[in-house]
Amino acid sequence: MSNQQLGAQDALMDRATSGSKAPGEESLAPQKVRIMGRFSYLLAWFGGCVSIGTFTMGSSIVGTLNLIQAGVAIAIGCFVIGIALALNGAAGYKYGIPFMVQARSAFGFSGTRLPGLVRAVPAIVWYGFQSWIGAGALNMVSATLFGFDNLIFYFVTFQFLQIALSVLGFQGIKWLENIGSAFILASLVYMFYSTVQRYGDELSASLLTMEGSWGLPFWGATMLFLGIYSTMILNVSDYAREHKRGTGPGLLTTIYAMSILPCTLFMGLIGYMVSEATGVADPIKVFANAVDNTPLLMTTLLFIAFAQVTTNVLNNVVPPTYVLMDVFKLKFRTATVIVGLLAFASFPWELVKDESAAGLQIFVQTYSAFLGPIFAILVVDYYLIRRRTLDIAKLYDEKGPYQGVNYAALIATAAGAVVALTFSAVSWYASLIPAGLTYYLLMKYWAPCQRFRH
């Protein structure tokens, strides 16, 4: 690091030690001031898990699983997510380091650009997708109540609102997520109730009596819902370093799983049931079909718009922002603005089309094929190679043992991705053993990797 960067890092560390943390003052330096207790951390994950893509994933398994199988598949996916988050977030929680710093021990300073890119691209795509959904909800409210119908206007306005909130960093995220969680839960419970009330007879006749499958399609469905969160599994250290010390691995796993399960279960099943009954995959049309009462529909749509904000600022802004900070040495606020502008280029109006549900499924399966190997490499590196002990000074030394690229990590990523793409229905699962085993063997026995073992 340059003297200027070290000086800035020391200043941030001094301020962290003094117990203050201003909004938007985020850095890649080890985090000392932690602003989220257990309940606050749970609510942050709860509010950040309202991914509209979950509705689409629910729609994509219609005709494959019955209602019970769909519910069980979602639950299994959520508990696997909880375990994976606890495993990969341990380094960030213990040392207060973000994902891009954590990855240096496995990939090297230059090599971290691969996991950074793999994490950033899906985040920006989902950012744009969910912003379009939120803007669509606001536009429907506006058109119904005031006669003003202009989706482009609301999309641009909604996106700049999120950019303004994002520059506040984790101080803003904490309060936004904690306050919004109760409203989100109430909205989802009401939407689920409305869906059952409206389509109950038709659904009971088809979805419960359908044979479905407990085989590969079932496990493929668990991976679809897991795949939505596989991005967060990769960079969980970005959030874990904000959680106050004193929570054991078992309790952390429970916090992760139980914060993700309610939202995912409600949204996945709502999308599944309404799509089965109507053939509609667009979430806004789903809401309009499920609710007859105009005031209640307006309230629900406002809740959904708000939910996109809580999800985006936590899950889709922070990861690519830290990537830009690491690669281009940008400040947090500058990077968040760039990420917000990049979301405009994700063409979300194409992703919400009914015929796009299958394409989104392929998108999730494809990026999961790369996220899975990187996750496996990080876990093997931390637990088996480093024995849960990191030399923090070396992780910030660009001229130290982690300079350059660790080719063992790149080779292992490729090995895992090849297997994952071969078994695309369960790509994330399929990639873990090939990637983790390849990385471990190369680090143990391949001479060019030995300097990365320090």
C-alpha positions as CSV (number, residue, x, y, z in Angstrom):
1,M,0.0,0.0,0.0
2,S,1.2,3.6,-0.6
3,N,2.0,5.9,2.3
4,Q,-1.1,7.9,1.5
5,Q,-3.3,4.8,1.6
6,L,-1.7,3.7,4.8
7,G,-2.2,7.1,6.4
8,A,-5.9,7.1,5.4
9,Q,-6.2,3.6,6.7
10,D,-4.6,4.6,10.0
11,A,-6.9,7.6,10.3
12,L,-9.9,5.3,9.8
13,M,-8.6,2.8,12.3
14,D,-8.1,5.6,14.9
15,R,-11.6,6.8,14.4
16,A,-13.0,3.2,14.6
17,T,-11.1,2.7,17.8
18,S,-12.6,5.9,19.3
19,G,-16.1,4.4,18.7
20,S,-17.4,6.6,16.0
21,K,-18.4,5.8,12.4
22,A,-19.9,8.4,10.2
23,P,-22.5,7.5,7.5
24,G,-20.8,6.5,4.3
25,E,-17.4,6.2,5.9
26,E,-16.7,2.7,4.7
27,S,-13.3,1.3,3.8
28,L,-11.5,-1.9,3.2
29,A,-9.6,-1.6,6.4
30,P,-10.3,-4.1,9.2
31,Q,-13.6,-3.1,10.9
32,K,-13.4,-2.3,14.7
33,V,-16.6,-0.5,15.3
34,R,-19.5,-2.9,14.8
35,I,-22.9,-1.4,14.7
36,M,-25.3,-4.4,14.5
37,G,-26.3,-6.6,17.4
38,R,-27.9,-10.0,17.0
39,F,-31.5,-8.8,16.5
40,S,-30.5,-5.9,14.3
41,Y,-28.3,-8.2,12.2
42,L,-31.2,-10.6,11.8
43,L,-33.5,-7.8,10.7
44,A,-30.9,-6.5,8.3
45,W,-30.8,-9.9,6.5
46,F,-34.5,-10.3,6.7
47,G,-35.1,-6.9,5.0
48,G,-32.3,-7.6,2.5
49,C,-33.7,-10.9,1.3
50,V,-36.8,-9.7,-0.4
51,S,-35.5,-10.6,-3.9
52,I,-38.2,-10.3,-6.5
53,G,-36.2,-12.9,-8.5
54,T,-37.6,-15.4,-5.9
55,F,-41.1,-14.9,-7.5
56,T,-39.6,-15.7,-10.9
57,M,-37.9,-18.8,-9.5
58,G,-41.2,-19.9,-8.0
59,S,-42.8,-19.5,-11.4
60,S,-40.1,-21.4,-13.2
61,I,-40.8,-24.7,-11.2
62,V,-44.5,-24.8,-12.1
63,G,-45.3,-28.2,-13.6
64,T,-42.2,-29.8,-12.1
65,L,-43.0,-30.0,-8.3
66,N,-46.2,-30.0,-6.3
67,L,-46.9,-27.5,-3.6
68,I,-45.5,-29.6,-0.8
69,Q,-42.3,-30.4,-2.7
70,A,-41.9,-26.7,-3.6
71,G,-42.2,-25.7,0.1
72,V,-39.7,-28.3,1.2
73,A,-37.3,-27.4,-1.6
74,I,-37.3,-23.7,-0.5
75,A,-36.8,-24.7,3.2
76,I,-33.8,-26.9,2.4
77,G,-32.2,-24.3,0.2
78,C,-32.5,-21.7,3.0
79,F,-30.9,-23.9,5.6
80,V,-28.0,-24.7,3.2
81,I,-27.6,-21.0,2.7
82,G,-27.5,-20.5,6.5
83,I,-24.7,-23.0,6.9
84,A,-22.8,-21.6,3.9
85,L,-23.1,-18.0,5.2
86,A,-21.8,-19.0,8.6
87,L,-18.8,-20.9,7.1
88,N,-17.7,-18.2,4.7
89,G,-18.5,-15.3,6.9
90,A,-16.3,-16.5,9.8
91,A,-13.1,-14.7,8.5
92,G,-14.9,-11.4,8.1
93,Y,-16.6,-11.8,11.5
94,K,-13.4,-12.7,13.3
95,Y,-11.0,-10.2,11.7
96,G,-13.4,-7.4,10.4
97,I,-12.2,-7.7,6.8
98,P,-14.4,-7.5,3.7
99,F,-14.7,-10.1,1.0
100,M,-12.2,-8.5,-1.4
101,V,-9.5,-8.6,1.3
102,Q,-10.5,-12.1,2.5
103,A,-10.1,-13.4,-1.1
104,R,-6.5,-12.2,-1.3
105,S,-5.2,-15.1,0.7
106,A,-6.6,-17.6,-1.8
107,F,-6.5,-15.6,-5.1
108,G,-3.7,-13.0,-4.6
109,F,-4.0,-9.2,-4.9
110,S,-4.4,-9.3,-8.7
111,G,-6.3,-12.6,-8.7
112,T,-9.1,-11.2,-6.6
113,R,-10.4,-9.5,-9.7
114,L,-11.9,-12.8,-10.8
115,P,-14.1,-13.4,-7.7
116,G,-14.8,-9.7,-7.6
117,L,-16.1,-9.6,-11.1
118,V,-18.1,-12.8,-10.7
119,R,-19.8,-11.3,-7.6
120,A,-20.3,-7.8,-9.1
121,V,-22.0,-8.7,-12.4
122,P,-25.0,-10.6,-10.9
123,A,-25.4,-7.9,-8.2
124,I,-25.7,-5.1,-10.9
125,V,-28.1,-7.2,-13.0
126,W,-30.3,-7.9,-9.9
127,Y,-30.0,-4.2,-8.9
128,G,-31.5,-3.1,-12.2
129,F,-34.1,-5.9,-12.3
130,Q,-35.4,-5.1,-8.8
131,S,-35.3,-1.3,-9.4
132,W,-37.5,-1.8,-12.5
133,I,-39.9,-3.9,-10.4
134,G,-40.0,-1.2,-7.6
135,A,-40.5,1.5,-10.2
136,G,-43.3,-0.5,-11.8
137,A,-45.1,-0.8,-8.4
138,L,-44.9,3.0,-7.9
139,N,-46.1,3.6,-11.4
140,M,-49.1,1.4,-10.9
141,V,-50.0,3.3,-7.7
142,S,-49.5,6.6,-9.6
143,A,-51.6,5.5,-12.6
144,T,-54.4,4.2,-10.4
145,L,-54.6,7.0,-7.9
146,F,-53.5,10.1,-10.0
147,G,-53.8,9.0,-13.6
148,F,-50.0,9.6,-14.2
149,D,-48.5,6.7,-16.0
150,N,-44.8,7.0,-16.8
151,L,-42.7,4.0,-16.0
152,I,-39.4,5.5,-17.3
153,F,-39.8,8.5,-15.1
154,Y,-40.4,6.4,-12.0
155,F,-37.5,4.0,-12.9
156,V,-35.0,6.9,-13.2
157,T,-36.4,8.6,-10.0
158,F,-36.4,5.4,-8.1
159,Q,-32.8,4.6,-9.1
160,F,-31.5,8.0,-8.0
161,L,-33.3,7.6,-4.7
162,Q,-31.5,4.4,-4.1
163,I,-28.2,5.9,-5.0
164,A,-28.8,8.7,-2.5
165,L,-29.6,6.1,0.3
166,S,-26.6,3.9,-0.7
167,V,-24.0,6.6,-0.1
168,L,-24.9,6.5,3.7
169,G,-23.3,3.1,3.9
170,F,-24.0,0.6,6.7
171,Q,-25.3,3.3,9.1
172,G,-28.2,3.9,6.6
173,I,-28.5,0.2,5.8
174,K,-29.0,-0.7,9.5
175,W,-31.9,1.7,10.1
176,L,-33.5,1.2,6.7
177,E,-33.5,-2.6,7.1
178,N,-34.6,-2.6,10.8
179,I,-37.5,-0.2,10.3
180,G,-38.7,-1.8,7.1
181,S,-38.7,-5.4,8.1
182,A,-42.0,-5.3,10.0
183,F,-43.7,-3.7,7.0
184,I,-42.2,-6.2,4.6
185,L,-43.4,-9.2,6.7
186,A,-46.9,-7.8,7.0
187,S,-47.1,-7.3,3.2
188,L,-45.9,-10.8,2.4
189,V,-48.3,-12.5,4.9
190,Y,-51.1,-10.5,3.4
191,M,-50.1,-11.4,-0.2
192,F,-49.9,-15.0,0.7
193,Y,-53.3,-15.0,2.3
194,S,-54.8,-13.1,-0.7
195,T,-53.3,-15.6,-3.1
196,V,-54.8,-18.6,-1.2
197,Q,-58.2,-16.9,-0.9
198,R,-58.4,-16.1,-4.5
199,Y,-57.0,-19.3,-6.1
200,G,-57.4,-21.8,-3.3
201,D,-59.9,-24.1,-4.9
202,E,-58.0,-24.2,-8.2
203,L,-54.7,-24.7,-6.5
204,S,-55.8,-27.5,-4.2
205,A,-57.1,-29.4,-7.2
206,S,-53.9,-29.2,-9.2
207,L,-50.9,-28.5,-7.0
208,L,-51.6,-30.8,-4.2
209,T,-52.6,-33.8,-6.3
210,M,-49.8,-33.4,-8.8
211,E,-47.2,-36.2,-8.4
212,G,-44.2,-34.0,-9.0
213,S,-40.7,-35.3,-8.2
214,W,-38.4,-35.9,-5.3
215,G,-35.4,-36.6,-7.6
216,L,-33.1,-34.4,-9.6
217,P,-35.8,-31.7,-10.4
218,F,-36.4,-31.4,-6.6
219,W,-32.8,-30.9,-5.8
220,G,-32.5,-28.6,-8.8
221,A,-35.2,-26.5,-7.3
222,T,-33.4,-26.2,-4.0
223,M,-30.4,-24.9,-5.9
224,L,-32.5,-22.3,-7.8
225,F,-33.6,-20.7,-4.5
226,L,-30.1,-21.1,-3.1
227,G,-28.7,-19.7,-6.3
228,I,-30.4,-16.3,-5.7
229,Y,-28.4,-16.0,-2.5
230,S,-25.2,-17.6,-3.7
231,T,-24.0,-14.1,-4.5
232,M,-24.4,-13.1,-0.8
233,I,-22.8,-16.4,0.3
234,L,-19.6,-15.2,-1.5
235,N,-19.3,-11.8,0.1
236,V,-21.0,-12.4,3.4
237,S,-17.8,-11.1,5.1
238,D,-18.9,-7.6,4.0
239,Y,-21.8,-7.8,6.3
240,A,-20.4,-10.1,9.0
241,R,-17.7,-7.6,9.9
242,E,-20.5,-5.2,11.0
243,H,-22.0,-7.7,13.5
244,K,-20.9,-7.2,17.1
245,R,-18.7,-9.9,18.6
246,G,-20.0,-12.7,20.8
247,T,-22.2,-14.8,18.5
248,G,-21.1,-18.4,18.0
249,P,-21.2,-20.3,14.7
250,G,-24.4,-22.3,15.6
251,L,-26.4,-19.2,16.5
252,L,-25.0,-17.3,13.5
253,T,-26.2,-20.2,11.2
254,T,-29.7,-19.9,12.8
255,I,-29.8,-16.2,12.4
256,Y,-28.9,-16.5,8.7
257,A,-31.3,-19.3,8.0
258,M,-34.3,-17.9,9.9
259,S,-33.9,-14.5,8.5
260,I,-33.9,-15.8,4.9
261,L,-36.6,-18.5,5.2
262,P,-39.8,-16.5,5.8
263,C,-39.3,-14.1,2.9
264,T,-38.1,-16.8,0.5
265,L,-40.9,-19.2,1.4
266,F,-43.7,-16.6,1.1
267,M,-42.3,-15.1,-2.2
268,G,-41.4,-18.4,-3.8
269,L,-44.8,-20.0,-3.1
270,I,-46.7,-16.9,-4.1
271,G,-44.9,-16.8,-7.4
272,Y,-45.4,-20.5,-7.8
273,M,-49.1,-20.5,-7.0
274,V,-50.2,-17.4,-9.0
275,S,-48.1,-18.5,-12.0
276,E,-49.8,-22.0,-11.9
277,A,-53.2,-20.4,-11.7
278,T,-52.8,-17.6,-14.2
279,G,-49.6,-18.2,-16.2
280,V,-48.3,-14.8,-15.2
281,A,-44.6,-14.4,-14.1
282,D,-44.3,-10.6,-13.9
283,P,-44.5,-9.9,-10.2
284,I,-46.5,-6.6,-10.6
285,K,-49.1,-8.5,-12.6
286,V,-49.0,-11.2,-10.0
287,F,-50.0,-8.6,-7.3
288,A,-52.7,-7.1,-9.5
289,N,-54.2,-10.5,-10.1
290,A,-54.1,-11.6,-6.5
291,V,-55.7,-8.5,-4.9
292,D,-59.2,-7.2,-5.8
293,N,-59.3,-4.3,-3.2
294,T,-57.7,-1.2,-4.7
295,P,-56.6,0.4,-1.4
296,L,-55.0,-2.8,-0.3
297,L,-53.4,-3.3,-3.7
298,M,-51.9,0.2,-3.5
299,T,-50.6,-0.5,0.0
300,T,-49.1,-3.8,-1.1
301,L,-47.4,-2.2,-4.1
302,L,-45.9,0.5,-1.9
303,F,-44.5,-2.2,0.4
304,I,-43.0,-4.1,-2.6
305,A,-41.4,-0.9,-3.8
306,F,-39.9,-0.3,-0.4
307,A,-38.7,-3.9,-0.2
308,Q,-36.7,-3.4,-3.4
309,V,-34.8,-0.5,-1.7
310,T,-34.0,-2.6,1.3
311,T,-32.7,-5.5,-0.8
312,N,-30.7,-3.4,-3.3
313,V,-28.9,-1.2,-0.8
314,L,-27.7,-4.2,1.2
315,N,-27.2,-7.0,-1.4
316,N,-26.7,-5.3,-4.7
317,V,-24.8,-2.1,-3.9
318,V,-22.2,-3.0,-1.3
319,P,-20.5,-5.9,-3.1
320,P,-19.7,-4.2,-6.5
321,T,-19.0,-1.0,-4.5
322,Y,-16.2,-2.8,-2.6
323,V,-14.9,-4.3,-5.8
324,L,-14.6,-0.9,-7.4
325,M,-12.9,0.4,-4.2
326,D,-10.4,-2.4,-4.3
327,V,-9.6,-2.4,-8.1
328,F,-9.8,1.3,-8.8
329,K,-9.0,2.7,-5.3
330,L,-12.2,4.7,-5.3
331,K,-13.9,6.2,-2.2
332,F,-17.1,4.4,-1.0
333,R,-19.5,7.2,-2.0
334,T,-18.1,7.6,-5.5
335,A,-18.2,3.8,-6.1
336,T,-21.9,3.5,-5.0
337,V,-22.9,6.2,-7.5
338,I,-21.1,4.4,-10.3
339,V,-22.7,1.1,-9.3
340,G,-26.1,2.8,-9.4
341,L,-25.5,4.2,-12.8
342,L,-24.3,0.8,-14.1
343,A,-27.6,-0.7,-13.1
344,F,-29.3,1.3,-15.8
345,A,-27.3,-0.7,-18.4
346,S,-28.7,-4.1,-17.2
347,F,-31.9,-3.8,-19.5
348,P,-34.3,-4.8,-16.7
349,W,-37.3,-4.2,-18.9
350,E,-36.3,-7.3,-20.8
351,L,-35.9,-9.4,-17.7
352,V,-39.4,-8.9,-16.3
353,K,-41.1,-10.4,-19.4
354,D,-43.1,-13.6,-18.9
355,E,-40.8,-15.4,-21.4
356,S,-37.8,-14.3,-19.4
357,A,-38.5,-16.5,-16.4
358,A,-36.6,-19.4,-18.1
359,G,-33.8,-17.1,-19.1
360,L,-33.4,-15.9,-15.5
361,Q,-33.3,-19.5,-14.4
362,I,-30.4,-20.2,-16.8
363,F,-28.7,-17.0,-15.6
364,V,-28.9,-18.1,-11.9
365,Q,-27.6,-21.6,-12.8
366,T,-24.7,-20.1,-14.9
367,Y,-23.4,-17.6,-12.4
368,S,-23.9,-20.2,-9.6
369,A,-21.5,-22.5,-11.5
370,F,-18.8,-19.9,-10.8
371,L,-19.9,-18.7,-7.4
372,G,-19.9,-22.3,-6.0
373,P,-16.2,-23.0,-6.9
374,I,-15.1,-19.7,-5.4
375,F,-17.0,-20.3,-2.2
376,A,-15.4,-23.8,-1.9
377,I,-11.9,-22.3,-2.4
378,L,-12.4,-19.6,0.2
379,V,-13.7,-22.2,2.7
380,V,-10.9,-24.7,2.1
381,D,-8.3,-21.9,2.2
382,Y,-9.6,-20.5,5.5
383,Y,-10.3,-23.8,7.4
384,L,-7.8,-26.3,5.9
385,I,-4.9,-24.2,4.6
386,R,-4.9,-21.2,7.1
387,R,-6.4,-23.2,10.0
388,R,-8.7,-20.2,10.7
389,T,-5.6,-17.9,11.3
390,L,-4.9,-15.0,8.9
391,D,-2.0,-12.6,9.0
392,I,-3.9,-9.4,8.5
393,A,-0.7,-7.3,7.8
394,K,0.2,-9.5,4.9
395,L,-3.3,-9.2,3.4
396,Y,-2.8,-5.5,3.1
397,D,0.8,-5.7,1.8
398,E,0.7,-5.4,-2.0
399,K,4.4,-6.4,-2.1
400,G,4.0,-9.3,0.3
401,P,3.5,-13.1,-0.2
402,Y,0.0,-12.5,-1.7
403,Q,1.0,-10.2,-4.5
404,G,0.1,-11.2,-8.0
405,V,-2.2,-14.2,-8.9
406,N,-2.5,-17.6,-7.2
407,Y,-2.9,-19.9,-10.1
408,A,-4.1,-22.7,-7.9
409,A,-7.3,-20.8,-7.2
410,L,-7.9,-20.0,-10.9
411,I,-7.3,-23.6,-11.9
412,A,-9.6,-24.9,-9.1
413,T,-12.3,-22.3,-10.1
414,A,-12.2,-23.6,-13.7
415,A,-12.3,-27.2,-12.6
416,G,-15.4,-26.6,-10.4
417,A,-17.1,-24.5,-13.1
418,V,-16.6,-27.2,-15.8
419,V,-18.3,-29.8,-13.6
420,A,-21.0,-27.3,-12.5
421,L,-21.9,-26.4,-16.1
422,T,-22.0,-30.1,-17.0
423,F,-24.6,-30.6,-14.3
424,S,-26.3,-27.2,-14.7
425,A,-29.5,-28.2,-12.8
426,V,-27.5,-28.5,-9.6
427,S,-24.5,-26.4,-10.7
428,W,-23.7,-24.9,-7.3
429,Y,-23.7,-28.2,-5.5
430,A,-21.8,-30.0,-8.2
431,S,-18.9,-27.5,-8.2
432,L,-18.0,-27.7,-4.5
433,I,-16.0,-30.9,-4.2
434,P,-14.1,-30.6,-7.6
435,A,-13.1,-27.0,-6.8
436,G,-12.3,-27.5,-3.1
437,L,-10.3,-30.7,-3.7
438,T,-8.3,-29.3,-6.6
439,Y,-7.4,-26.2,-4.7
440,Y,-6.3,-28.2,-1.6
441,L,-4.1,-30.6,-3.6
442,L,-2.5,-27.8,-5.6
443,M,-1.7,-25.8,-2.5
444,K,-0.2,-28.8,-0.8
445,Y,1.9,-30.2,-3.6
446,W,2.4,-27.7,-6.4
447,A,5.6,-25.7,-5.9
448,P,4.5,-22.4,-7.6
449,C,1.8,-22.1,-4.9
450,Q,4.0,-22.4,-1.9
451,R,4.5,-18.7,-1.3
452,F,0.8,-18.3,-0.9
453,R,0.8,-20.7,2.0
454,H,2.5,-18.1,4.3
